[in-house]
Amino acid sequence: MLTLIFTGVVWAIYGYIQYKYLSPGLLEDKIIQSQEALLKMGRSEEMVEAQSEMMRLFSHRSQMLFLGICSVQLSGVPYWHCP
């Protein structure tokens, strides 16, 4: 359990540094790629724009820090009871 907490914190800090300083435009590039993929699938412009706004809502750096810690914790749930 302690290993998961430590790993989650390290992973979240790495993600924060990655998106804040090393590649600040990476998130926007991913949103644009997602928009293009949705348009190729035949989604409407309104649906694509709504999806993009949701992605922007959940891609703030502070939220990514929190979600990064939580996701590592949840990925380790099956192993909590293993010896």
mmCIF file of the N, C-alpha and C atoms, coordinates in Angstrom:
data_MODEL
# 
_entry.id   MODEL 
# 
loop_
_atom_site.group_PDB 
_atom_site.id 
_atom_site.type_symbol 
_atom_site.label_atom_id 
_atom_site.label_alt_id 
_atom_site.label_comp_id 
_atom_site.label_asym_id 
_atom_site.label_entity_id 
_atom_site.label_seq_id 
_atom_site.pdbx_PDB_ins_code 
_atom_site.Cartn_x 
_atom_site.Cartn_y 
_atom_site.Cartn_z 
_atom_site.occupancy 
_atom_site.B_iso_or_equiv 
_atom_site.pdbx_formal_charge 
_atom_site.auth_seq_id 
_atom_site.auth_comp_id 
_atom_site.auth_asym_id 
_atom_site.auth_atom_id 
_atom_site.pdbx_PDB_model_num 
ATOM 1   N N  . MET A 1 1  ? 0.827   -1.191  0.000   1.00 0.00 ? 1  MET A N  1 
ATOM 2   C CA . MET A 1 1  ? 0.000   0.000   0.000   1.00 0.00 ? 1  MET A CA 1 
ATOM 3   C C  . MET A 1 1  ? 0.870   1.254   0.000   1.00 0.00 ? 1  MET A C  1 
ATOM 4   N N  . LEU A 1 2  ? 1.883   1.274   0.820   1.00 0.00 ? 2  LEU A N  1 
ATOM 5   C CA . LEU A 1 2  ? 2.771   2.423   0.885   1.00 0.00 ? 2  LEU A CA 1 
ATOM 6   C C  . LEU A 1 2  ? 3.516   2.617   -0.436  1.00 0.00 ? 2  LEU A C  1 
ATOM 7   N N  . THR A 1 3  ? 3.855   1.514   -1.075  1.00 0.00 ? 3  THR A N  1 
ATOM 8   C CA . THR A 1 3  ? 4.524   1.592   -2.373  1.00 0.00 ? 3  THR A CA 1 
ATOM 9   C C  . THR A 1 3  ? 3.614   2.250   -3.398  1.00 0.00 ? 3  THR A C  1 
ATOM 10  N N  . LEU A 1 4  ? 2.327   1.926   -3.373  1.00 0.00 ? 4  LEU A N  1 
ATOM 11  C CA . LEU A 1 4  ? 1.376   2.527   -4.300  1.00 0.00 ? 4  LEU A CA 1 
ATOM 12  C C  . LEU A 1 4  ? 1.231   4.027   -4.067  1.00 0.00 ? 4  LEU A C  1 
ATOM 13  N N  . ILE A 1 5  ? 1.213   4.425   -2.822  1.00 0.00 ? 5  ILE A N  1 
ATOM 14  C CA . ILE A 1 5  ? 1.111   5.854   -2.516  1.00 0.00 ? 5  ILE A CA 1 
ATOM 15  C C  . ILE A 1 5  ? 2.347   6.585   -3.024  1.00 0.00 ? 5  ILE A C  1 
ATOM 16  N N  . PHE A 1 6  ? 3.514   6.050   -2.747  1.00 0.00 ? 6  PHE A N  1 
ATOM 17  C CA . PHE A 1 6  ? 4.757   6.663   -3.202  1.00 0.00 ? 6  PHE A CA 1 
ATOM 18  C C  . PHE A 1 6  ? 4.799   6.730   -4.726  1.00 0.00 ? 6  PHE A C  1 
ATOM 19  N N  . THR A 1 7  ? 4.443   5.624   -5.386  1.00 0.00 ? 7  THR A N  1 
ATOM 20  C CA . THR A 1 7  ? 4.453   5.582   -6.848  1.00 0.00 ? 7  THR A CA 1 
ATOM 21  C C  . THR A 1 7  ? 3.457   6.577   -7.422  1.00 0.00 ? 7  THR A C  1 
ATOM 22  N N  . GLY A 1 8  ? 2.287   6.675   -6.814  1.00 0.00 ? 8  GLY A N  1 
ATOM 23  C CA . GLY A 1 8  ? 1.282   7.622   -7.277  1.00 0.00 ? 8  GLY A CA 1 
ATOM 24  C C  . GLY A 1 8  ? 1.755   9.061   -7.186  1.00 0.00 ? 8  GLY A C  1 
ATOM 25  N N  . VAL A 1 9  ? 2.411   9.393   -6.093  1.00 0.00 ? 9  VAL A N  1 
ATOM 26  C CA . VAL A 1 9  ? 2.915   10.755  -5.921  1.00 0.00 ? 9  VAL A CA 1 
ATOM 27  C C  . VAL A 1 9  ? 4.016   11.054  -6.946  1.00 0.00 ? 9  VAL A C  1 
ATOM 28  N N  . VAL A 1 10 ? 4.939   10.120  -7.126  1.00 0.00 ? 10 VAL A N  1 
ATOM 29  C CA . VAL A 1 10 ? 6.020   10.318  -8.094  1.00 0.00 ? 10 VAL A CA 1 
ATOM 30  C C  . VAL A 1 10 ? 5.440   10.459  -9.504  1.00 0.00 ? 10 VAL A C  1 
ATOM 31  N N  . TRP A 1 11 ? 4.499   9.584   -9.859  1.00 0.00 ? 11 TRP A N  1 
ATOM 32  C CA . TRP A 1 11 ? 3.894   9.622   -11.186 1.00 0.00 ? 11 TRP A CA 1 
ATOM 33  C C  . TRP A 1 11 ? 3.131   10.938  -11.409 1.00 0.00 ? 11 TRP A C  1 
ATOM 34  N N  . ALA A 1 12 ? 2.417   11.404  -10.399 1.00 0.00 ? 12 ALA A N  1 
ATOM 35  C CA . ALA A 1 12 ? 1.670   12.650  -10.514 1.00 0.00 ? 12 ALA A CA 1 
ATOM 36  C C  . ALA A 1 12 ? 2.603   13.848  -10.657 1.00 0.00 ? 12 ALA A C  1 
ATOM 37  N N  . ILE A 1 13 ? 3.693   13.858  -9.911  1.00 0.00 ? 13 ILE A N  1 
ATOM 38  C CA . ILE A 1 13 ? 4.659   14.954  -10.028 1.00 0.00 ? 13 ILE A CA 1 
ATOM 39  C C  . ILE A 1 13 ? 5.293   14.949  -11.414 1.00 0.00 ? 13 ILE A C  1 
ATOM 40  N N  . TYR A 1 14 ? 5.625   13.765  -11.904 1.00 0.00 ? 14 TYR A N  1 
ATOM 41  C CA . TYR A 1 14 ? 6.191   13.666  -13.252 1.00 0.00 ? 14 TYR A CA 1 
ATOM 42  C C  . TYR A 1 14 ? 5.202   14.211  -14.288 1.00 0.00 ? 14 TYR A C  1 
ATOM 43  N N  . GLY A 1 15 ? 3.946   13.825  -14.175 1.00 0.00 ? 15 GLY A N  1 
ATOM 44  C CA . GLY A 1 15 ? 2.934   14.306  -15.120 1.00 0.00 ? 15 GLY A CA 1 
ATOM 45  C C  . GLY A 1 15 ? 2.772   15.816  -15.047 1.00 0.00 ? 15 GLY A C  1 
ATOM 46  N N  . TYR A 1 16 ? 2.788   16.360  -13.843 1.00 0.00 ? 16 TYR A N  1 
ATOM 47  C CA . TYR A 1 16 ? 2.669   17.810  -13.683 1.00 0.00 ? 16 TYR A CA 1 
ATOM 48  C C  . TYR A 1 16 ? 3.832   18.526  -14.365 1.00 0.00 ? 16 TYR A C  1 
ATOM 49  N N  . ILE A 1 17 ? 5.040   18.056  -14.131 1.00 0.00 ? 17 ILE A N  1 
ATOM 50  C CA . ILE A 1 17 ? 6.226   18.671  -14.747 1.00 0.00 ? 17 ILE A CA 1 
ATOM 51  C C  . ILE A 1 17 ? 6.172   18.519  -16.262 1.00 0.00 ? 17 ILE A C  1 
ATOM 52  N N  . GLN A 1 18 ? 5.744   17.347  -16.729 1.00 0.00 ? 18 GLN A N  1 
ATOM 53  C CA . GLN A 1 18 ? 5.658   17.089  -18.170 1.00 0.00 ? 18 GLN A CA 1 
ATOM 54  C C  . GLN A 1 18 ? 4.731   18.089  -18.845 1.00 0.00 ? 18 GLN A C  1 
ATOM 55  N N  . TYR A 1 19 ? 3.518   18.253  -18.306 1.00 0.00 ? 19 TYR A N  1 
ATOM 56  C CA . TYR A 1 19 ? 2.534   19.114  -18.957 1.00 0.00 ? 19 TYR A CA 1 
ATOM 57  C C  . TYR A 1 19 ? 2.715   20.591  -18.644 1.00 0.00 ? 19 TYR A C  1 
ATOM 58  N N  . LYS A 1 20 ? 3.373   20.913  -17.553 1.00 0.00 ? 20 LYS A N  1 
ATOM 59  C CA . LYS A 1 20 ? 3.570   22.318  -17.186 1.00 0.00 ? 20 LYS A CA 1 
ATOM 60  C C  . LYS A 1 20 ? 4.802   22.921  -17.859 1.00 0.00 ? 20 LYS A C  1 
ATOM 61  N N  . TYR A 1 21 ? 5.924   22.182  -17.860 1.00 0.00 ? 21 TYR A N  1 
ATOM 62  C CA . TYR A 1 21 ? 7.184   22.760  -18.304 1.00 0.00 ? 21 TYR A CA 1 
ATOM 63  C C  . TYR A 1 21 ? 7.762   22.126  -19.567 1.00 0.00 ? 21 TYR A C  1 
ATOM 64  N N  . LEU A 1 22 ? 7.726   20.813  -19.675 1.00 0.00 ? 22 LEU A N  1 
ATOM 65  C CA . LEU A 1 22 ? 8.393   20.144  -20.790 1.00 0.00 ? 22 LEU A CA 1 
ATOM 66  C C  . LEU A 1 22 ? 7.589   20.190  -22.085 1.00 0.00 ? 22 LEU A C  1 
ATOM 67  N N  . SER A 1 23 ? 6.284   19.923  -21.998 1.00 0.00 ? 23 SER A N  1 
ATOM 68  C CA . SER A 1 23 ? 5.432   19.896  -23.192 1.00 0.00 ? 23 SER A CA 1 
ATOM 69  C C  . SER A 1 23 ? 4.091   20.558  -22.892 1.00 0.00 ? 23 SER A C  1 
ATOM 70  N N  . PRO A 1 24 ? 4.083   21.879  -22.746 1.00 0.00 ? 24 PRO A N  1 
ATOM 71  C CA . PRO A 1 24 ? 2.825   22.535  -22.366 1.00 0.00 ? 24 PRO A CA 1 
ATOM 72  C C  . PRO A 1 24 ? 1.723   22.412  -23.428 1.00 0.00 ? 24 PRO A C  1 
ATOM 73  N N  . GLY A 1 25 ? 2.053   22.213  -24.684 1.00 0.00 ? 25 GLY A N  1 
ATOM 74  C CA . GLY A 1 25 ? 1.048   22.104  -25.728 1.00 0.00 ? 25 GLY A CA 1 
ATOM 75  C C  . GLY A 1 25 ? 0.578   20.685  -25.986 1.00 0.00 ? 25 GLY A C  1 
ATOM 76  N N  . LEU A 1 26 ? 1.079   19.735  -25.249 1.00 0.00 ? 26 LEU A N  1 
ATOM 77  C CA . LEU A 1 26 ? 0.758   18.325  -25.480 1.00 0.00 ? 26 LEU A CA 1 
ATOM 78  C C  . LEU A 1 26 ? -0.726  18.025  -25.246 1.00 0.00 ? 26 LEU A C  1 
ATOM 79  N N  . LEU A 1 27 ? -1.301  18.592  -24.206 1.00 0.00 ? 27 LEU A N  1 
ATOM 80  C CA . LEU A 1 27 ? -2.714  18.351  -23.932 1.00 0.00 ? 27 LEU A CA 1 
ATOM 81  C C  . LEU A 1 27 ? -3.593  18.886  -25.057 1.00 0.00 ? 27 LEU A C  1 
ATOM 82  N N  . GLU A 1 28 ? -3.285  20.065  -25.532 1.00 0.00 ? 28 GLU A N  1 
ATOM 83  C CA . GLU A 1 28 ? -4.075  20.643  -26.622 1.00 0.00 ? 28 GLU A CA 1 
ATOM 84  C C  . GLU A 1 28 ? -3.927  19.810  -27.893 1.00 0.00 ? 28 GLU A C  1 
ATOM 85  N N  . ASP A 1 29 ? -2.727  19.299  -28.136 1.00 0.00 ? 29 ASP A N  1 
ATOM 86  C CA . ASP A 1 29 ? -2.521  18.415  -29.293 1.00 0.00 ? 29 ASP A CA 1 
ATOM 87  C C  . ASP A 1 29 ? -3.373  17.157  -29.187 1.00 0.00 ? 29 ASP A C  1 
ATOM 88  N N  . LYS A 1 30 ? -3.469  16.594  -27.994 1.00 0.00 ? 30 LYS A N  1 
ATOM 89  C CA . LYS A 1 30 ? -4.294  15.399  -27.788 1.00 0.00 ? 30 LYS A CA 1 
ATOM 90  C C  . LYS A 1 30 ? -5.772  15.708  -28.000 1.00 0.00 ? 30 LYS A C  1 
ATOM 91  N N  . ILE A 1 31 ? -6.204  16.871  -27.583 1.00 0.00 ? 31 ILE A N  1 
ATOM 92  C CA . ILE A 1 31 ? -7.598  17.265  -27.782 1.00 0.00 ? 31 ILE A CA 1 
ATOM 93  C C  . ILE A 1 31 ? -7.886  17.422  -29.269 1.00 0.00 ? 31 ILE A C  1 
ATOM 94  N N  . ILE A 1 32 ? -6.973  18.025  -29.998 1.00 0.00 ? 32 ILE A N  1 
ATOM 95  C CA . ILE A 1 32 ? -7.149  18.187  -31.443 1.00 0.00 ? 32 ILE A CA 1 
ATOM 96  C C  . ILE A 1 32 ? -7.196  16.831  -32.139 1.00 0.00 ? 32 ILE A C  1 
ATOM 97  N N  . GLN A 1 33 ? -6.319  15.908  -31.751 1.00 0.00 ? 33 GLN A N  1 
ATOM 98  C CA . GLN A 1 33 ? -6.339  14.560  -32.326 1.00 0.00 ? 33 GLN A CA 1 
ATOM 99  C C  . GLN A 1 33 ? -7.660  13.863  -32.030 1.00 0.00 ? 33 GLN A C  1 
ATOM 100 N N  . SER A 1 34 ? -8.167  14.054  -30.837 1.00 0.00 ? 34 SER A N  1 
ATOM 101 C CA . SER A 1 34 ? -9.444  13.454  -30.467 1.00 0.00 ? 34 SER A CA 1 
ATOM 102 C C  . SER A 1 34 ? -10.580 14.039  -31.304 1.00 0.00 ? 34 SER A C  1 
ATOM 103 N N  . GLN A 1 35 ? -10.546 15.344  -31.519 1.00 0.00 ? 35 GLN A N  1 
ATOM 104 C CA . GLN A 1 35 ? -11.565 15.984  -32.352 1.00 0.00 ? 35 GLN A CA 1 
ATOM 105 C C  . GLN A 1 35 ? -11.552 15.422  -33.772 1.00 0.00 ? 35 GLN A C  1 
ATOM 106 N N  . GLU A 1 36 ? -10.366 15.292  -34.330 1.00 0.00 ? 36 GLU A N  1 
ATOM 107 C CA . GLU A 1 36 ? -10.251 14.757  -35.685 1.00 0.00 ? 36 GLU A CA 1 
ATOM 108 C C  . GLU A 1 36 ? -10.778 13.330  -35.762 1.00 0.00 ? 36 GLU A C  1 
ATOM 109 N N  . ALA A 1 37 ? -10.457 12.518  -34.757 1.00 0.00 ? 37 ALA A N  1 
ATOM 110 C CA . ALA A 1 37 ? -10.925 11.130  -34.740 1.00 0.00 ? 37 ALA A CA 1 
ATOM 111 C C  . ALA A 1 37 ? -12.451 11.071  -34.635 1.00 0.00 ? 37 ALA A C  1 
ATOM 112 N N  . LEU A 1 38 ? -13.030 11.921  -33.796 1.00 0.00 ? 38 LEU A N  1 
ATOM 113 C CA . LEU A 1 38 ? -14.478 11.935  -33.654 1.00 0.00 ? 38 LEU A CA 1 
ATOM 114 C C  . LEU A 1 38 ? -15.161 12.380  -34.939 1.00 0.00 ? 38 LEU A C  1 
ATOM 115 N N  . LEU A 1 39 ? -14.583 13.360  -35.612 1.00 0.00 ? 39 LEU A N  1 
ATOM 116 C CA . LEU A 1 39 ? -15.163 13.819  -36.875 1.00 0.00 ? 39 LEU A CA 1 
ATOM 117 C C  . LEU A 1 39 ? -15.088 12.730  -37.942 1.00 0.00 ? 39 LEU A C  1 
ATOM 118 N N  . LYS A 1 40 ? -13.992 11.967  -37.956 1.00 0.00 ? 40 LYS A N  1 
ATOM 119 C CA . LYS A 1 40 ? -13.869 10.860  -38.909 1.00 0.00 ? 40 LYS A CA 1 
ATOM 120 C C  . LYS A 1 40 ? -14.898 9.773   -38.635 1.00 0.00 ? 40 LYS A C  1 
ATOM 121 N N  . MET A 1 41 ? -15.295 9.636   -37.377 1.00 0.00 ? 41 MET A N  1 
ATOM 122 C CA . MET A 1 41 ? -16.294 8.637   -37.013 1.00 0.00 ? 41 MET A CA 1 
ATOM 123 C C  . MET A 1 41 ? -17.708 9.099   -37.355 1.00 0.00 ? 41 MET A C  1 
ATOM 124 N N  . GLY A 1 42 ? -17.833 10.340  -37.808 1.00 0.00 ? 42 GLY A N  1 
ATOM 125 C CA . GLY A 1 42 ? -19.139 10.847  -38.216 1.00 0.00 ? 42 GLY A CA 1 
ATOM 126 C C  . GLY A 1 42 ? -19.911 11.561  -37.125 1.00 0.00 ? 42 GLY A C  1 
ATOM 127 N N  . ARG A 1 43 ? -19.257 11.953  -36.063 1.00 0.00 ? 43 ARG A N  1 
ATOM 128 C CA . ARG A 1 43 ? -19.935 12.683  -34.989 1.00 0.00 ? 43 ARG A CA 1 
ATOM 129 C C  . ARG A 1 43 ? -20.248 14.100  -35.456 1.00 0.00 ? 43 ARG A C  1 
ATOM 130 N N  . SER A 1 44 ? -21.270 14.687  -34.872 1.00 0.00 ? 44 SER A N  1 
ATOM 131 C CA . SER A 1 44 ? -21.650 16.058  -35.230 1.00 0.00 ? 44 SER A CA 1 
ATOM 132 C C  . SER A 1 44 ? -20.674 17.057  -34.607 1.00 0.00 ? 44 SER A C  1 
ATOM 133 N N  . GLU A 1 45 ? -20.646 18.253  -35.166 1.00 0.00 ? 45 GLU A N  1 
ATOM 134 C CA . GLU A 1 45 ? -19.757 19.312  -34.652 1.00 0.00 ? 45 GLU A CA 1 
ATOM 135 C C  . GLU A 1 45 ? -20.084 19.642  -33.197 1.00 0.00 ? 45 GLU A C  1 
ATOM 136 N N  . GLU A 1 46 ? -21.380 19.664  -32.867 1.00 0.00 ? 46 GLU A N  1 
ATOM 137 C CA . GLU A 1 46 ? -21.790 19.981  -31.498 1.00 0.00 ? 46 GLU A CA 1 
ATOM 138 C C  . GLU A 1 46 ? -21.292 18.918  -30.523 1.00 0.00 ? 46 GLU A C  1 
ATOM 139 N N  . MET A 1 47 ? -21.382 17.669  -30.913 1.00 0.00 ? 47 MET A N  1 
ATOM 140 C CA . MET A 1 47 ? -20.934 16.589  -30.053 1.00 0.00 ? 47 MET A CA 1 
ATOM 141 C C  . MET A 1 47 ? -19.415 16.638  -29.865 1.00 0.00 ? 47 MET A C  1 
ATOM 142 N N  . VAL A 1 48 ? -18.701 16.922  -30.939 1.00 0.00 ? 48 VAL A N  1 
ATOM 143 C CA . VAL A 1 48 ? -17.244 17.017  -30.868 1.00 0.00 ? 48 VAL A CA 1 
ATOM 144 C C  . VAL A 1 48 ? -16.837 18.177  -29.962 1.00 0.00 ? 48 VAL A C  1 
ATOM 145 N N  . GLU A 1 49 ? -17.524 19.298  -30.087 1.00 0.00 ? 49 GLU A N  1 
ATOM 146 C CA . GLU A 1 49 ? -17.192 20.454  -29.248 1.00 0.00 ? 49 GLU A CA 1 
ATOM 147 C C  . GLU A 1 49 ? -17.508 20.172  -27.773 1.00 0.00 ? 49 GLU A C  1 
ATOM 148 N N  . ALA A 1 50 ? -18.610 19.488  -27.501 1.00 0.00 ? 50 ALA A N  1 
ATOM 149 C CA . ALA A 1 50 ? -18.952 19.134  -26.125 1.00 0.00 ? 50 ALA A CA 1 
ATOM 150 C C  . ALA A 1 50 ? -17.904 18.192  -25.540 1.00 0.00 ? 50 ALA A C  1 
ATOM 151 N N  . GLN A 1 51 ? -17.465 17.234  -26.329 1.00 0.00 ? 51 GLN A N  1 
ATOM 152 C CA . GLN A 1 51 ? -16.426 16.306  -25.879 1.00 0.00 ? 51 GLN A CA 1 
ATOM 153 C C  . GLN A 1 51 ? -15.123 17.045  -25.593 1.00 0.00 ? 51 GLN A C  1 
ATOM 154 N N  . SER A 1 52 ? -14.784 17.982  -26.451 1.00 0.00 ? 52 SER A N  1 
ATOM 155 C CA . SER A 1 52 ? -13.551 18.755  -26.263 1.00 0.00 ? 52 SER A CA 1 
ATOM 156 C C  . SER A 1 52 ? -13.600 19.587  -24.989 1.00 0.00 ? 52 SER A C  1 
ATOM 157 N N  . GLU A 1 53 ? -14.757 20.160  -24.698 1.00 0.00 ? 53 GLU A N  1 
ATOM 158 C CA . GLU A 1 53 ? -14.893 20.952  -23.476 1.00 0.00 ? 53 GLU A CA 1 
ATOM 159 C C  . GLU A 1 53 ? -14.759 20.067  -22.235 1.00 0.00 ? 53 GLU A C  1 
ATOM 160 N N  . MET A 1 54 ? -15.309 18.854  -22.307 1.00 0.00 ? 54 MET A N  1 
ATOM 161 C CA . MET A 1 54 ? -15.159 17.925  -21.182 1.00 0.00 ? 54 MET A CA 1 
ATOM 162 C C  . MET A 1 54 ? -13.698 17.533  -20.993 1.00 0.00 ? 54 MET A C  1 
ATOM 163 N N  . MET A 1 55 ? -12.991 17.312  -22.092 1.00 0.00 ? 55 MET A N  1 
ATOM 164 C CA . MET A 1 55 ? -11.570 16.969  -21.993 1.00 0.00 ? 55 MET A CA 1 
ATOM 165 C C  . MET A 1 55 ? -10.783 18.121  -21.381 1.00 0.00 ? 55 MET A C  1 
ATOM 166 N N  . ARG A 1 56 ? -11.111 19.339  -21.768 1.00 0.00 ? 56 ARG A N  1 
ATOM 167 C CA . ARG A 1 56 ? -10.418 20.501  -21.194 1.00 0.00 ? 56 ARG A CA 1 
ATOM 168 C C  . ARG A 1 56 ? -10.736 20.642  -19.710 1.00 0.00 ? 56 ARG A C  1 
ATOM 169 N N  . LEU A 1 57 ? -11.975 20.337  -19.343 1.00 0.00 ? 57 LEU A N  1 
ATOM 170 C CA . LEU A 1 57 ? -12.390 20.437  -17.949 1.00 0.00 ? 57 LEU A CA 1 
ATOM 171 C C  . LEU A 1 57 ? -11.589 19.487  -17.065 1.00 0.00 ? 57 LEU A C  1 
ATOM 172 N N  . PHE A 1 58 ? -11.337 18.273  -17.559 1.00 0.00 ? 58 PHE A N  1 
ATOM 173 C CA . PHE A 1 58 ? -10.631 17.273  -16.764 1.00 0.00 ? 58 PHE A CA 1 
ATOM 174 C C  . PHE A 1 58 ? -9.130  17.254  -17.002 1.00 0.00 ? 58 PHE A C  1 
ATOM 175 N N  . SER A 1 59 ? -8.603  18.189  -17.765 1.00 0.00 ? 59 SER A N  1 
ATOM 176 C CA . SER A 1 59 ? -7.171  18.162  -18.040 1.00 0.00 ? 59 SER A CA 1 
ATOM 177 C C  . SER A 1 59 ? -6.418  19.338  -17.419 1.00 0.00 ? 59 SER A C  1 
ATOM 178 N N  . HIS A 1 60 ? -7.002  19.939  -16.384 1.00 0.00 ? 60 HIS A N  1 
ATOM 179 C CA . HIS A 1 60 ? -6.245  20.944  -15.648 1.00 0.00 ? 60 HIS A CA 1 
ATOM 180 C C  . HIS A 1 60 ? -5.128  20.244  -14.882 1.00 0.00 ? 60 HIS A C  1 
ATOM 181 N N  . ARG A 1 61 ? -4.018  20.910  -14.734 1.00 0.00 ? 61 ARG A N  1 
ATOM 182 C CA . ARG A 1 61 ? -2.844  20.276  -14.126 1.00 0.00 ? 61 ARG A CA 1 
ATOM 183 C C  . ARG A 1 61 ? -3.100  19.822  -12.699 1.00 0.00 ? 61 ARG A C  1 
ATOM 184 N N  . SER A 1 62 ? -3.837  20.618  -11.936 1.00 0.00 ? 62 SER A N  1 
ATOM 185 C CA . SER A 1 62 ? -4.102  20.235  -10.542 1.00 0.00 ? 62 SER A CA 1 
ATOM 186 C C  . SER A 1 62 ? -4.995  18.993  -10.478 1.00 0.00 ? 62 SER A C  1 
ATOM 187 N N  . GLN A 1 63 ? -5.971  18.902  -11.373 1.00 0.00 ? 63 GLN A N  1 
ATOM 188 C CA . GLN A 1 63 ? -6.823  17.716  -11.407 1.00 0.00 ? 63 GLN A CA 1 
ATOM 189 C C  . GLN A 1 63 ? -6.026  16.503  -11.860 1.00 0.00 ? 63 GLN A C  1 
ATOM 190 N N  . MET A 1 64 ? -5.119  16.702  -12.798 1.00 0.00 ? 64 MET A N  1 
ATOM 191 C CA . MET A 1 64 ? -4.303  15.596  -13.270 1.00 0.00 ? 64 MET A CA 1 
ATOM 192 C C  . MET A 1 64 ? -3.393  15.085  -12.156 1.00 0.00 ? 64 MET A C  1 
ATOM 193 N N  . LEU A 1 65 ? -2.921  15.981  -11.314 1.00 0.00 ? 65 LEU A N  1 
ATOM 194 C CA . LEU A 1 65 ? -2.094  15.583  -10.179 1.00 0.00 ? 65 LEU A CA 1 
ATOM 195 C C  . LEU A 1 65 ? -2.896  14.674  -9.246  1.00 0.00 ? 65 LEU A C  1 
ATOM 196 N N  . PHE A 1 66 ? -4.089  15.104  -8.881  1.00 0.00 ? 66 PHE A N  1 
ATOM 197 C CA . PHE A 1 66 ? -4.953  14.313  -7.998  1.00 0.00 ? 66 PHE A CA 1 
ATOM 198 C C  . PHE A 1 66 ? -5.354  12.991  -8.655  1.00 0.00 ? 66 PHE A C  1 
ATOM 199 N N  . LEU A 1 67 ? -5.790  13.039  -9.907  1.00 0.00 ? 67 LEU A N  1 
ATOM 200 C CA . LEU A 1 67 ? -6.226  11.826  -10.601 1.00 0.00 ? 67 LEU A CA 1 
ATOM 201 C C  . LEU A 1 67 ? -5.062  10.861  -10.834 1.00 0.00 ? 67 LEU A C  1 
ATOM 202 N N  . GLY A 1 68 ? -3.863  11.394  -11.011 1.00 0.00 ? 68 GLY A N  1 
ATOM 203 C CA . GLY A 1 68 ? -2.700  10.533  -11.172 1.00 0.00 ? 68 GLY A CA 1 
ATOM 204 C C  . GLY A 1 68 ? -2.425  9.715   -9.924  1.00 0.00 ? 68 GLY A C  1 
ATOM 205 N N  . ILE A 1 69 ? -2.530  10.349  -8.778  1.00 0.00 ? 69 ILE A N  1 
ATOM 206 C CA . ILE A 1 69 ? -2.332  9.636   -7.520  1.00 0.00 ? 69 ILE A CA 1 
ATOM 207 C C  . ILE A 1 69 ? -3.431  8.584   -7.340  1.00 0.00 ? 69 ILE A C  1 
ATOM 208 N N  . CYS A 1 70 ? -4.670  8.973   -7.600  1.00 0.00 ? 70 CYS A N  1 
ATOM 209 C CA . CYS A 1 70 ? -5.796  8.042   -7.421  1.00 0.00 ? 70 CYS A CA 1 
ATOM 210 C C  . CYS A 1 70 ? -5.736  6.878   -8.397  1.00 0.00 ? 70 CYS A C  1 
ATOM 211 N N  . SER A 1 71 ? -5.353  7.127   -9.636  1.00 0.00 ? 71 SER A N  1 
ATOM 212 C CA . SER A 1 71 ? -5.347  6.041   -10.620 1.00 0.00 ? 71 SER A CA 1 
ATOM 213 C C  . SER A 1 71 ? -4.303  4.978   -10.288 1.00 0.00 ? 71 SER A C  1 
ATOM 214 N N  . VAL A 1 72 ? -3.164  5.391   -9.779  1.00 0.00 ? 72 VAL A N  1 
ATOM 215 C CA . VAL A 1 72 ? -2.162  4.405   -9.378  1.00 0.00 ? 72 VAL A CA 1 
ATOM 216 C C  . VAL A 1 72 ? -2.678  3.599   -8.192  1.00 0.00 ? 72 VAL A C  1 
ATOM 217 N N  . GLN A 1 73 ? -3.359  4.259   -7.277  1.00 0.00 ? 73 GLN A N  1 
ATOM 218 C CA . GLN A 1 73 ? -3.933  3.542   -6.131  1.00 0.00 ? 73 GLN A CA 1 
ATOM 219 C C  . GLN A 1 73 ? -4.954  2.514   -6.595  1.00 0.00 ? 73 GLN A C  1 
ATOM 220 N N  . LEU A 1 74 ? -5.821  2.906   -7.507  1.00 0.00 ? 74 LEU A N  1 
ATOM 221 C CA . LEU A 1 74 ? -6.860  1.986   -7.970  1.00 0.00 ? 74 LEU A CA 1 
ATOM 222 C C  . LEU A 1 74 ? -6.294  0.850   -8.811  1.00 0.00 ? 74 LEU A C  1 
ATOM 223 N N  . SER A 1 75 ? -5.219  1.111   -9.525  1.00 0.00 ? 75 SER A N  1 
ATOM 224 C CA . SER A 1 75 ? -4.632  0.030   -10.322 1.00 0.00 ? 75 SER A CA 1 
ATOM 225 C C  . SER A 1 75 ? -4.002  -1.038  -9.436  1.00 0.00 ? 75 SER A C  1 
ATOM 226 N N  . GLY A 1 76 ? -3.701  -0.685  -8.217  1.00 0.00 ? 76 GLY A N  1 
ATOM 227 C CA . GLY A 1 76 ? -3.102  -1.650  -7.300  1.00 0.00 ? 76 GLY A CA 1 
ATOM 228 C C  . GLY A 1 76 ? -4.099  -2.363  -6.413  1.00 0.00 ? 76 GLY A C  1 
ATOM 229 N N  . VAL A 1 77 ? -5.385  -2.057  -6.534  1.00 0.00 ? 77 VAL A N  1 
ATOM 230 C CA . VAL A 1 77 ? -6.406  -2.665  -5.681  1.00 0.00 ? 77 VAL A CA 1 
ATOM 231 C C  . VAL A 1 77 ? -6.372  -4.190  -5.725  1.00 0.00 ? 77 VAL A C  1 
ATOM 232 N N  . PRO A 1 78 ? -6.248  -4.834  -6.890  1.00 0.00 ? 78 PRO A N  1 
ATOM 233 C CA . PRO A 1 78 ? -6.246  -6.306  -6.885  1.00 0.00 ? 78 PRO A CA 1 
ATOM 234 C C  . PRO A 1 78 ? -5.084  -6.913  -6.106  1.00 0.00 ? 78 PRO A C  1 
ATOM 235 N N  . TYR A 1 79 ? -4.031  -6.145  -5.876  1.00 0.00 ? 79 TYR A N  1 
ATOM 236 C CA . TYR A 1 79 ? -2.833  -6.683  -5.235  1.00 0.00 ? 79 TYR A CA 1 
ATOM 237 C C  . TYR A 1 79 ? -2.747  -6.354  -3.741  1.00 0.00 ? 79 TYR A C  1 
ATOM 238 N N  . TRP A 1 80 ? -3.711  -5.638  -3.206  1.00 0.00 ? 80 TRP A N  1 
ATOM 239 C CA . TRP A 1 80 ? -3.661  -5.249  -1.803  1.00 0.00 ? 80 TRP A CA 1 
ATOM 240 C C  . TRP A 1 80 ? -3.708  -6.443  -0.870  1.00 0.00 ? 80 TRP A C  1 
ATOM 241 N N  . HIS A 1 81 ? -4.404  -7.482  -1.263  1.00 0.00 ? 81 HIS A N  1 
ATOM 242 C CA . HIS A 1 81 ? -4.580  -8.623  -0.363  1.00 0.00 ? 81 HIS A CA 1 
ATOM 243 C C  . HIS A 1 81 ? -3.621  -9.766  -0.684  1.00 0.00 ? 81 HIS A C  1 
ATOM 244 N N  . CYS A 1 82 ? -2.718  -9.549  -1.595  1.00 0.00 ? 82 CYS A N  1 
ATOM 245 C CA . CYS A 1 82 ? -1.741  -10.583 -1.913  1.00 0.00 ? 82 CYS A CA 1 
ATOM 246 C C  . CYS A 1 82 ? -0.600  -10.528 -0.903  1.00 0.00 ? 82 CYS A C  1 
ATOM 247 N N  . PRO A 1 83 ? -0.020  -11.666 -0.574  1.00 0.00 ? 83 PRO A N  1 
ATOM 248 C CA . PRO A 1 83 ? 1.093   -11.670 0.398   1.00 0.00 ? 83 PRO A CA 1 
ATOM 249 C C  . PRO A 1 83 ? 2.354   -11.078 -0.184  1.00 0.00 ? 83 PRO A C  1 
# 
